[in-house]
Amino acid sequence: MDYLDGSAAAYGDCPEEGCTAETRRDAGLHPVNNKYDFHRLSTWHHTHDTTLQENAEIDVTEAARAKLEKEWSRVLDEHQVRKGKLVEVTRKSRARNSAEVGVQGKVFWYGVNDWGTVKVGLMDTDGKKHWTTEVCVKVISQKAGKEYDQKYEDQYPLLCKVVKETNRAICVMTPGQSSFSGGEWIPWSQVLNLEEVKKQLKVGKAATVMLPPWLAKKKGFLGGKS
């Protein structure tokens, strides 16, 4: 049995008297090689049987192919979802509370979940964060404008006490809030000073949590619930 890499090939010259370079060429074999015989330094190359003009045409074709591959890679990269790009939601994901069609925002997060789905987090000009999947958005600009940058004055400082904590959210209570209310749950994804809070977080201790104004209003911390 012959392997393609020649590891099990038996090498040796043809013992027949009529086996010459000319007869091998007439039979369709290159006089000094076989595709299995590269260990004998006889690997076939198309230049063995092509003219100088044909080789020049091949070189031109290869250069054109390399140029097209480079351009194709650039086009693919432009349409790839990445942090900092501006995207628009083109269809609604089946996930609960997914972003609505038409929402535009700056990509601040993307990653793959346990099911292999690429999830995307985008933030609109109001600082509101939306969640969807990669197949439900299209890139409309390679870089989001400054209006999508999060500014300190666009954050609402909430002085509160953390009473519960999970991997996805924290439950907080504001001063004077009754313990019977159960508190308000804040997703970690909406905590703008997340790293600071995690460093000093101790359940039952007071903390300052920076929130987007839209969420502070929705939770009733800013101007009543909407």
C-alpha positions as CSV (number, residue, x, y, z in Angstrom):
1,M,0.0,0.0,0.0
2,D,1.3,3.4,-0.9
3,Y,0.7,6.5,1.2
4,L,0.4,9.9,-0.2
5,D,3.4,11.1,1.9
6,G,5.5,8.2,0.6
7,S,6.0,6.7,4.1
8,A,5.1,3.2,2.9
9,A,6.4,3.5,-0.7
10,A,9.0,1.1,-2.1
11,Y,11.6,2.9,-4.1
12,G,13.7,1.5,-7.0
13,D,14.4,2.0,-10.6
14,C,12.3,0.2,-13.2
15,P,14.1,-3.1,-14.1
16,E,12.5,-3.4,-17.5
17,E,14.8,-2.7,-20.4
18,G,12.2,-0.8,-22.3
19,C,11.4,1.5,-19.4
20,T,13.2,4.7,-20.3
21,A,12.6,8.4,-19.8
22,E,11.0,8.6,-23.2
23,T,8.6,5.7,-22.6
24,R,7.7,7.1,-19.2
25,R,6.8,10.4,-20.8
26,D,4.8,8.7,-23.5
27,A,2.9,6.8,-20.8
28,G,1.9,10.1,-19.2
29,L,4.5,10.0,-16.3
30,H,7.2,12.5,-15.8
31,P,10.6,10.9,-16.5
32,V,12.0,11.6,-13.1
33,N,9.1,11.7,-10.7
34,N,5.9,10.2,-9.3
35,K,3.5,12.0,-7.0
36,Y,4.4,9.5,-4.3
37,D,8.1,9.9,-4.7
38,F,9.0,13.3,-3.2
39,H,11.4,11.5,-0.8
40,R,13.5,10.9,-3.9
41,L,13.6,14.6,-4.6
42,S,11.4,14.2,-7.6
43,T,8.2,16.1,-6.7
44,W,6.4,17.2,-9.8
45,H,5.8,20.9,-10.4
46,H,3.8,22.4,-13.2
47,T,6.8,24.3,-14.4
48,H,8.3,21.0,-15.6
49,D,5.7,20.9,-18.5
50,T,4.9,24.6,-19.1
51,T,6.5,27.2,-21.3
52,L,8.0,30.5,-20.1
53,Q,4.9,32.3,-21.5
54,E,2.6,30.0,-19.6
55,N,4.6,30.4,-16.4
56,A,4.4,34.2,-16.8
57,E,0.6,34.0,-17.2
58,I,0.4,31.8,-14.1
59,D,2.4,34.4,-12.1
60,V,0.0,37.2,-13.2
61,T,-3.0,35.1,-12.3
62,E,-1.6,34.2,-8.9
63,A,-0.9,37.9,-8.2
64,A,-4.5,38.8,-9.1
65,R,-5.8,36.0,-6.9
66,A,-3.8,37.2,-3.9
67,K,-5.1,40.8,-4.5
68,L,-8.7,39.6,-4.6
69,E,-8.2,37.5,-1.4
70,K,-6.9,40.6,0.4
71,E,-9.8,42.7,-0.8
72,W,-12.3,40.0,0.2
73,S,-10.7,39.8,3.7
74,R,-11.1,43.6,4.0
75,V,-14.8,43.4,3.0
76,L,-15.4,40.6,5.5
77,D,-13.7,42.6,8.3
78,E,-15.9,45.7,7.5
79,H,-19.0,43.7,8.1
80,Q,-17.7,41.9,11.2
81,V,-19.2,43.0,14.5
82,R,-16.5,44.5,16.7
83,K,-16.3,46.7,19.8
84,G,-16.6,50.4,18.9
85,K,-18.5,49.9,15.6
86,L,-22.0,51.3,15.1
87,V,-24.6,48.7,14.4
88,E,-28.4,48.6,13.7
89,V,-30.8,45.9,14.7
90,T,-32.4,44.4,11.6
91,R,-34.5,41.7,13.2
92,K,-35.6,40.8,16.7
93,S,-33.9,38.0,18.4
94,R,-36.0,35.2,20.0
95,A,-34.3,35.9,23.4
96,R,-36.4,37.5,26.1
97,N,-36.1,41.4,26.3
98,S,-34.0,41.5,23.1
99,A,-33.4,44.7,21.2
100,E,-36.2,46.0,19.0
101,V,-35.8,46.4,15.2
102,G,-34.3,49.7,14.2
103,V,-32.3,50.3,17.4
104,Q,-28.9,51.7,16.7
105,G,-26.0,51.7,19.1
106,K,-22.3,51.4,19.7
107,V,-21.0,47.8,20.3
108,F,-19.5,47.7,23.8
109,W,-19.5,43.9,24.2
110,Y,-19.8,40.7,22.2
111,G,-19.1,37.1,23.0
112,V,-20.2,33.5,22.5
113,N,-22.6,31.8,24.9
114,D,-22.8,28.2,25.9
115,W,-24.9,27.4,22.8
116,G,-22.4,28.9,20.4
117,T,-24.5,31.9,19.7
118,V,-22.6,35.2,19.4
119,K,-24.3,37.8,21.7
120,V,-23.9,41.5,21.1
121,G,-24.4,44.4,23.6
122,L,-25.0,47.9,22.1
123,M,-25.5,51.2,23.7
124,D,-27.7,54.0,22.3
125,T,-27.1,57.8,22.6
126,D,-29.1,57.9,25.8
127,G,-26.8,55.4,27.4
128,K,-29.4,52.6,27.4
129,K,-27.9,49.2,26.8
130,H,-29.6,46.7,24.5
131,W,-28.8,43.0,23.9
132,T,-29.3,40.9,20.8
133,T,-27.3,38.4,18.6
134,E,-24.8,38.9,15.8
135,V,-27.1,37.6,13.1
136,C,-29.7,40.2,14.1
137,V,-27.5,43.3,13.5
138,K,-25.7,44.9,10.6
139,V,-22.7,47.2,10.7
140,I,-23.5,50.8,9.5
141,S,-20.3,52.5,10.5
142,Q,-16.8,51.3,11.3
143,K,-16.7,53.7,14.3
144,A,-19.5,55.1,16.4
145,G,-19.7,58.9,16.8
146,K,-18.9,60.8,19.9
147,E,-22.6,61.0,20.8
148,Y,-22.3,57.4,21.8
149,D,-19.5,58.0,24.3
150,Q,-20.6,57.5,27.9
151,K,-19.9,60.7,29.9
152,Y,-19.8,61.0,33.7
153,E,-22.6,63.6,33.7
154,D,-24.8,61.1,32.0
155,Q,-24.6,58.8,35.0
156,Y,-26.9,58.8,38.0
157,P,-25.2,58.1,41.4
158,L,-27.3,55.9,43.6
159,L,-26.4,55.6,47.3
160,C,-27.7,52.3,48.4
161,K,-27.2,49.1,50.4
162,V,-26.6,45.9,48.6
163,V,-28.8,43.2,50.1
164,K,-28.4,40.4,47.6
165,E,-26.0,39.5,44.9
166,T,-25.9,37.0,42.0
167,N,-23.7,36.5,39.0
168,R,-26.0,38.6,36.9
169,A,-27.4,41.3,39.2
170,I,-27.5,42.9,42.6
171,C,-30.5,43.8,44.7
172,V,-30.2,47.2,46.3
173,M,-32.2,49.2,48.8
174,T,-32.1,53.0,49.2
175,P,-32.0,54.8,52.5
176,G,-35.5,54.9,54.0
177,Q,-36.8,52.2,51.8
178,S,-38.8,49.6,53.7
179,S,-37.3,46.1,54.0
180,F,-40.7,44.7,53.0
181,S,-40.4,46.2,49.5
182,G,-37.8,43.6,48.6
183,G,-35.5,46.1,47.0
184,E,-34.7,46.7,43.4
185,W,-32.6,44.4,41.1
186,I,-29.9,46.1,39.0
187,P,-28.2,44.0,36.3
188,W,-24.4,44.0,36.5
189,S,-24.5,45.1,32.8
190,Q,-26.1,48.4,33.8
191,V,-23.6,49.2,36.6
192,L,-21.4,51.8,35.0
193,N,-18.7,51.7,37.7
194,L,-18.8,47.9,37.8
195,E,-15.2,47.3,38.7
196,E,-15.2,49.9,41.5
197,V,-18.4,48.4,43.0
198,K,-17.1,44.8,42.8
199,K,-13.9,45.8,44.6
200,Q,-15.6,47.5,47.6
201,L,-18.8,45.4,47.5
202,K,-19.8,43.9,50.9
203,V,-23.4,42.7,51.3
204,G,-25.2,44.9,53.8
205,K,-22.8,47.9,53.4
206,A,-23.6,51.2,51.7
207,A,-22.3,51.7,48.2
208,T,-22.5,54.2,45.4
209,V,-23.7,52.6,42.2
210,M,-23.5,54.6,39.0
211,L,-26.6,54.0,36.7
212,P,-27.7,55.2,33.3
213,P,-30.4,57.9,33.8
214,W,-33.0,55.9,31.9
215,L,-32.6,53.0,34.3
216,A,-32.6,55.3,37.4
217,K,-35.9,56.8,36.1
218,K,-37.4,53.4,35.3
219,K,-36.6,52.1,38.8
220,G,-38.1,55.2,40.4
221,F,-34.8,56.7,41.7
222,L,-35.0,59.7,39.3
223,G,-38.3,61.6,38.8
224,G,-40.6,58.6,39.4
225,K,-41.1,55.4,37.4
226,S,-42.1,55.6,33.7
